[in-house]
Amino acid sequence: MNLPSVTRVYENHHLDSPRWERFATRPGDILVTTAYKSGTTWMQTIVANLLFQEQEIPGPIMDLSPWIDMRPNDFTAIQEITAAQSHRRFLKTHLPLDGIPFKSDMRYIYVGRDLRDVFMSMWNHYGNHSDLFFDVINNPDSLHGEPLPRCPEDIKAYWRQWSTKGSFDWEHDGYPHWSASHHAQTWWDYRHLSNILFIHHQDLLDDPSGEIARIAEFLEIDTSANNLAKIVEAVSFKTMQANSDNVLGNAQVFWNGGGKRFLNKGTNGRWREVLDENDLKLYEALKQRSLSESCAAWLEQGRAACPDLN
């Protein structure tokens, strides 16, 4: 069977993909993956609630489920923390599949979202970083390549930049971070693999109980109807925003407005009030450059476009 392999190296102000070559995985590890702003923290919280049913989740989600490839995060500390975890581990990455070693004994949950909704969420995320965040991410002792610039003040200027310019030679959008379209396509190309589950942000909004049940089945975690209902409530946007400190831990200091700014709205479709006809032409060009027809359809429509997707 054709399996993924590492063909790219992702190193910039955020990413340090070679770390994965030195990270000791375990059979049964769960890896939550998105490009960004597609429901990563939401999915990590869902997985935490499935793993720790009827007991307290033993710490903030971002501490329990570290972003392995984030350059400013102390890799030695990550290794020590995850090595000491006796529970089934759930980890986070924002790497495309061509930049991370693939393990057949792990489970991968890919969360996708309409790229226009990704952009709107990224606008809030990027535009509200605190000064402390820029000090940390652009620390000259750990910085690789150019520093992360401040977010443009004009959302249209940011859209033109984000939809037409790449940060890596093989990407054509996503600047100054990385390409959400390339990221999606690398995972989509291996959707036939049984240990990769595709979950769409809008499907999770529309049918949280059904989608969380799918996740539990994929992870081979038993859950009762009563526990499932409790999990649905625990991971609702309202509950997560109210408990943002317990989700984000110290990471909340990296956004002006704290955790409630990070967990901003959780809705889709706001791009319709922002992007005009010319902006959407850039989006169509982005799709033509970087996405297969089926991947683009799934990102826009979710399971309705691909009802047989695992």
N, C-alpha and C positions, 0 to 999 in steps of 0.2 A: 504493500500500500504506500502511496505517495505521502510522505510526512513532511511537515515544515522543517526548515533549517535556517540558521542564522546567516544572512547574506548582507546585512547592513549594520553599521555601528551608529548609535544615536548618542551624541554627546553635545550638550549645549548648557545654557544657564540652569535648566531644570534637569535634564536627562543624563544618566550615566549607565548606558545599557551593558557595558562589560562587567558590571557588578554581578549580573546573573550567572556568569561563568564561575564565580567564586561563592555563590550562595548555595548552601546544601538544602535541597528540597527533600521532602518525605513523600512516600506513597500516600495518597489520599489528600494531599494538600489541595486547597481550593484557591484559585486565582481569579479575582475579579478584574476585568479589563475593559476600559473604554479609551477613546481618544482623549476626552475630557468633557465635562459638563453634559454628561448623558445619563447621569444617575449612578455614578460610582459610589458615592457615600451612601446613597439610598440602598444600593444592592449590598454593600458591606454590612449595613444595619440589618437588612433582611437575613443575611447569612448568619450574623451573630445571634439573632433571635431564634433561628432554627437550631443552631448548635447548643445554645444555652436555654432551652425550654425549661420553664418552671424553676429557674434559678436566676440570680443576679448576673448580668453581664459584667465580667470582672475588670472593668476599666473602660476608658473612652475608646470608641471604635477605631479612631486613627492611631491609637497606641497599640491596640490588640492586632490590628490589621495594617501593618506599615506599608507605605509606598516604597518598595524596595529600590527602584531605580531613580528616585529623586536625589539629585546630586548633593544638595545641602544637608540632607539627613545623614547623620553619623552612621556609616555602614557597619562599623565594628559594634556599635550599640544595637543596631538592628539584628545583627547576627547573634549577639548574646541574648537578646530578648526572645527572639523566635526559637532559638535552641532550647531555651528554658521552658517553653510552652509545652505542657503535657496534653492539652486538648487538641482536637483536630484544628490545624492551622488554616486561616484564611488570609490571603495576602492581596496586595494591590499592585497593578502595573498600569502605566499609560503607554507602553511600548507597542508598536506594530508587531505582528507575528514574525516578520522577517528580522527582528532585532532581539529576539528572546529565545533561549533554548526551549524546545518543546519536549514535554515528558508525558509518555503514554499512561503513566500511573497517577497523574494529577487530573483534576477536574477544572475546566475553564468556563467561566460565565462571561459572555460578551454582551454588553449593554449598548444598544444602538439608539439613535435618535435622528430625526430630520436635521440635516446640517444647518438649516436656517434657524432652527430652535437652538442648536448647539451654539451658533454664533451669538444669538441674543443673550443666552446665559453667560457666555464667555465675556461679553461686553460688560455685564454687571460684575463678574468675577474679577476680571483684569482691571477694570476702571476703578475698583474700590480697594485695591491692595493698599495696605498701610505703608508708611515710610519704613517701618521696621522690616517688612517683607522685602522691599527692594534692597535694604542694607544686607539682608541675609542672602538673597538669591544672587546678588552681584558681588559677594565677598571675593576680593581678588585672590585670596588664598585657595579658593576652591573653584573659581570660575573657569569654565572651558569655553573659549571663543568669545564672541561679543556679549556685552552685558544686555540684560533685558531692558528695553527702552520703556518709558512711561506710555500708558495707553493714550492714543489720540483723543482729544476732547470731543471731536465730531464723530458720531457713530457712522456716518456715511463714509468718512475718510478711513475709518477702521475697517468697514466692510470691503472697500475697494482694495485695501492692503491685504486683509485676511483671505479674500476670495481669489486673489490673483498672484500672490507671492509666496514662495516656499522658504523654509529655513535650511533645508538640506538640498543638495544638488538634484536629487531624484524626486523632489516634491514640488508642487506648483501652487500650493495654498497653505494657509495656516500661520503665516508669519505674524508675530515673532516667536511663536511656540512651535508647533509641528502640524502636519497635515491630518485633519480629521478624515478626509476622504481616503487617502492612502492607507491610513490606519484601518479603516473599516474594510477596505478591499482585501488587505492581507489576511484578515481573519475570515472574511466571507469565502475566500478561495478554498478554505479548508472546512467548510460547513458540513461536509460529509463525515467528519470524524466524530465518533460517538461520545468522546469526552469533552466536546465543546458544545455548550448550550447558548443559543441566541435568545435574548430577551429584549423586547423593544420598549422604550420608555413610555410610549402612548398606550401600549397594551397593558402595561403595569398600572397606569393610571385608570384605564377603563375597567380592568378586571383584576384587582390586586389579589383577591382570594384564589382565582384560577391560576394566575401566573406564579404566585408563591407556592402553590401546590405543585406546579411543574418543577420549580426549583428544588423543592424538597425531594421529589421523586428522582430527579437527576442526581442529587447528592446522596441518595439512598438514606434519607433521614425520615424516620417515622414521625408523624404529627397527627394528633387527634383533631376533630372538627373544632373542639373547644379551644385548643392551643392555636390552631390556624386563625381563628377569629381574633384571639388576643394579639397574635403577631401582626395581623392586618391593621389593628388599631395602633399598635406600638410603632409601626413604620409609616403611619399616615404623615403627610407633610405637616399638619398642625402639631402633632405630637413631637415629631423630630425637631421642628423649629423651637418648640417650647423647651425641649431638652438638649438644645444645641451644645451646651457645655459638656454634657455627658457623651456627645457624639464626637466633638472636635478636640476636646482637651485644650491644651495650650495653643493649638493652631488657630484658635479664634482671634488671637491678637494680630494675625496677619491681614485682617480685613477691617476697614473702617466700618464700624457698626457691628463688629464681632460676628458671632455665629449666625445671627438672624440675617445678616447681609450675605453670608456664604450660602445659607439655605434660603434663597431669596423668594421665589415664587413657585417653582416646580410645575409650571404650566407650559403648554405649547401653543403655537399659532401667533404669538405676539409680533413675529416678523411681518405679518400682513399689514400692520400699522406703520411699518418703518421702511421696508424695501419697496421701491417703485419699479416700474417696468425695466428701466435700464439696469438697476441693481439685479433684478431677476435674470436678465440676460447673462450677467457675469456668473450667476449660479448655474444656469444651463450649460455654459461653457465649462465650468468646473466639473460638472457631471460627465460631460463628454470626454474630458481629458483623463479623468481619474477613476471613474466607476463603471463597472459592468451594468448592463440594464437591470439585471435581477437585484444586484446590491443596491442600486439607486432606488428601485421600487420598494425594497424592504425598508430602507432608511426613511422613506417618505410615508409608507403605509403600514408597516409592521406586518403581523401575521396574516392580515387580509391579502397581502401581495404574495405570500409564500406560506399557505396553510399547512404544507407538509414539512416545514422546517422543524428540526428537532428542538 
